[in-house]
Amino acid sequence: MKKPSTPKRRRTQQADMRAEYRFDYGKAQPNRFAPAMKESTIAVILDPDVAAVFQTSQAVNSMLRSVLSALPEELKREPTRH
């Protein structure tokens, strides 16, 4: 006679998360994008709806430059880094 099967419990995403992770930095690789970034480069995260409009960083920069050109001169100033 077969035993009745019990449904397997699915692990929740939270149960898969550990309280602490230890990384082996000996296996780390250099950032392949680092050489393309200049010292004055700032990385930004675009929301998905915005990213869907802009396919390249050049497209984003072009649009931002057109917005900057429309700003009054007193709002334009030397860029600062935080």
FENSUL-V729156 format. One record per backbone hydrogen bond with DSSP energy under -1.0 kcal/mol. CO is the residue of the C=O (numbers start at 1). NH is the residue of the N-H. E is the energy in kcal/mol with one decimal. If there is no record, write none. Layout:
{{CO & NH & E} {CO & NH & E}}
This chain:
{{12 & 16 & -1.2} {23 & 25 & -1.1} {24 & 27 & -1.8} {34 & 37 & -1.2} {38 & 41 & -1.7} {47 & 51 & -2.8} {48 & 52 & -1.6} {50 & 53 & -1.3} {50 & 54 & -1.4} {56 & 60 & -1.5} {57 & 61 & -2.7} {58 & 62 & -2.4} {59 & 63 & -2.0} {60 & 64 & -2.5} {61 & 65 & -2.5} {62 & 66 & -1.8} {63 & 67 & -1.9} {64 & 68 & -2.6} {65 & 69 & -2.1} {68 & 71 & -1.1} {72 & 75 & -1.6}}
